[in-house]
Amino acid sequence: MNWVKPPFYSDKIFKNFVWNIPNNNNKVYLTFDDGPTEGITEKVLSILDKYNIKATFFCLGRNIDRYKTLFENIIKKGHSVGNHTYSHLNGWKTENKEYFNDIEYASTIIKNKIFRPPYGKIKPSQYNKLKHNYKLIMWDVLTGDYNHKLTGETCYLNIVKNVKSGSVIVFHDSDKAHKNLFYSLPKAIEYLQKQGYKFGVISDSELTNT
């Protein structure tokens, strides 16, 4: 699932996935996958601090084990965190027992019950089990910052052309995404603020109250 916007029928077929979060406050939701990453996540946090914005980080358990202080700092700064598996497993290529065990292992560190499958790839059998214990968070705007074939400007324009109130926007605080990320993130924030958007974090309470 590497499209910038998911097909129009996605929310009808995959009803228990959260593709966007409709609200009356013109809020959008910045999310960051694959961290925490040393040298990358710190800079993301500094950018968010500069603009006084809170966001949601879908973290890998293995990276939390490497950078525990960095993970703790995400939480201390008031951001939300979600489960992105321990090992960045592709659900389509992973047997269910291994996939569930990996998520459960990550959940010993990441206590929130929001989950995003790496690559957006998850089998129906995995989805049917996880939906009982997690809110499954997808997106409706994928920046493509991880794609070396794209420029930072293209990633920025992916947001500008597709964002709307309630949009869930995906960046990656990872080594391979950092060049496009650091170009497009501040530029996108400034654009969104000028357009009157506010910024929310994804949590159980946010999903219940909107």
C-alpha positions in Angstrom: 0.0 0.0 0.0 2.3 2.7 -1.2 -0.3 5.1 -2.7 -0.4 8.7 -1.4 -4.1 8.5 -0.8 -5.8 5.1 -0.3 -8.5 4.2 -2.8 -11.9 5.7 -2.1 -13.4 2.3 -1.2 -10.8 1.5 1.5 -12.8 2.7 4.4 -15.9 0.7 3.2 -14.0 -2.6 2.8 -11.7 -2.2 5.9 -14.2 -0.7 8.3 -12.2 -1.3 11.5 -9.2 0.5 10.1 -8.9 4.2 11.0 -8.0 6.0 7.8 -8.9 9.5 9.0 -10.4 11.1 12.1 -13.4 13.3 11.2 -13.8 16.3 13.6 -15.3 19.7 13.9 -12.1 21.5 14.9 -10.2 21.3 11.6 -7.6 19.0 13.1 -5.1 16.9 11.3 -2.8 14.3 12.7 0.9 14.1 12.1 2.3 10.6 12.5 5.9 9.2 12.4 6.8 5.6 11.7 9.8 3.4 12.4 11.6 5.3 15.2 12.9 6.2 17.5 16.1 6.8 15.5 19.2 8.4 17.0 20.0 11.7 15.3 16.6 11.8 13.5 13.9 11.7 16.2 15.6 14.3 18.3 15.4 16.7 15.3 11.8 15.9 14.7 11.0 16.7 18.3 12.8 20.0 18.0 10.8 20.9 14.9 7.5 20.0 16.7 8.6 22.0 19.8 9.4 25.0 17.6 5.8 25.0 16.3 4.2 23.9 19.6 2.7 20.8 17.9 2.0 17.3 19.3 2.1 14.3 17.1 1.9 10.5 17.2 4.9 8.2 16.9 4.4 4.5 15.8 7.5 3.0 17.3 9.5 -0.2 16.7 10.1 -2.1 19.9 13.7 -2.9 18.8 14.4 0.8 18.4 13.0 1.5 21.8 15.3 -1.0 23.3 18.3 0.7 21.6 17.2 4.3 22.4 15.1 4.1 25.6 15.9 7.6 26.7 14.8 9.0 23.3 11.5 7.0 23.6 10.9 8.4 27.1 11.5 11.9 25.8 8.8 11.5 23.1 6.3 10.7 25.9 7.6 13.4 28.3 7.0 16.0 25.6 3.3 15.0 25.4 3.3 13.1 22.2 1.4 9.8 21.7 3.0 6.5 20.9 1.7 3.5 19.1 2.8 -0.1 18.4 4.5 -0.7 15.0 5.6 -4.3 15.9 8.9 -5.1 17.5 10.9 -6.0 14.3 9.1 -4.1 11.5 7.4 -7.3 10.2 5.6 -7.4 6.9 2.2 -9.1 7.7 1.8 -10.5 4.2 5.1 -12.4 4.5 4.9 -13.4 8.2 3.2 -16.4 9.7 0.5 -15.3 12.1 2.0 -16.8 15.3 5.3 -15.0 14.7 3.5 -11.7 13.8 1.3 -11.8 16.9 4.2 -12.7 19.2 6.2 -9.8 17.8 3.4 -7.3 18.4 2.9 -8.7 21.9 6.6 -8.3 22.6 6.5 -4.7 21.5 3.4 -4.1 23.7 5.4 -4.8 26.8 7.1 -1.5 26.1 4.4 0.4 24.2 1.4 0.4 26.4 -1.1 2.3 24.2 -3.5 0.2 22.2 -3.1 1.8 18.8 -1.3 -0.2 16.1 -0.1 0.5 12.6 1.1 -2.4 10.5 4.5 -1.9 8.8 4.1 -1.1 5.1 0.3 -1.1 5.7 0.4 -4.8 4.9 -1.7 -7.1 7.1 -3.6 -10.4 6.3 -7.3 -10.6 6.9 -6.7 -13.2 9.6 -4.3 -10.9 11.4 -6.7 -8.0 11.1 -9.6 -10.0 12.5 -7.6 -10.9 15.6 -5.9 -7.5 16.3 -9.1 -5.5 15.8 -10.4 -6.8 19.2 -7.4 -5.4 21.1 -6.1 -2.5 19.1 -7.3 0.5 17.2 -5.8 -0.1 13.7 -4.5 3.2 12.4 -3.8 3.6 8.7 -3.6 7.0 6.9 -5.2 9.1 4.1 -2.0 11.0 3.3 1.3 9.3 2.7 4.2 11.7 2.2 6.5 9.1 0.6 9.5 10.6 2.5 11.2 7.2 2.6 11.3 7.0 -1.2 14.6 8.1 -2.6 13.1 8.6 -6.0 11.0 11.4 -4.6 12.2 14.9 -3.7 11.4 16.7 -0.5 9.2 19.1 -2.5 7.2 16.2 -3.9 6.6 14.9 -0.4 5.5 18.4 0.7 3.1 18.6 -2.3 1.7 15.2 -1.5 0.4 16.8 1.7 -0.8 20.1 0.1 -2.7 18.3 -2.6 -4.5 15.7 -0.4 -4.9 17.1 3.1 -8.3 17.8 4.6 -9.8 18.1 8.1 -9.3 14.8 9.9 -6.3 13.7 7.7 -3.8 11.2 9.1 -0.5 12.1 7.6 2.5 9.7 7.6 6.1 10.7 7.9 9.0 8.4 8.9 11.6 9.3 11.5 14.1 6.9 10.0 17.6 7.1 8.4 16.3 6.5 4.8 13.6 9.2 5.1 15.5 11.9 6.9 16.5 14.1 3.9 12.9 14.4 2.6 11.5 14.5 6.1 13.6 17.5 7.2 12.7 19.4 4.0 9.0 18.7 3.9 8.0 18.6 7.6 8.6 22.3 8.6 7.3 23.5 5.2 4.2 21.4 5.6 3.5 22.6 9.2 3.8 26.2 8.1 1.4 25.6 5.2 -1.1 23.8 7.4 -1.0 26.5 10.0 -1.6 29.2 7.5 -4.6 27.2 6.2 -6.0 27.2 9.7 -5.4 23.6 10.6 -4.9 22.5 14.2 -2.9 19.4 15.2 -4.1 16.4 17.2 -2.6 13.3 18.7 -4.1 9.8 18.1 -5.2 8.1 21.3 -8.1 6.0 22.5 -9.8 9.1 23.9 -9.3 11.1 20.7 -10.9 8.3 18.7 -13.8 8.0 21.1 -14.5 11.8 21.4 -14.3 12.8 17.7 
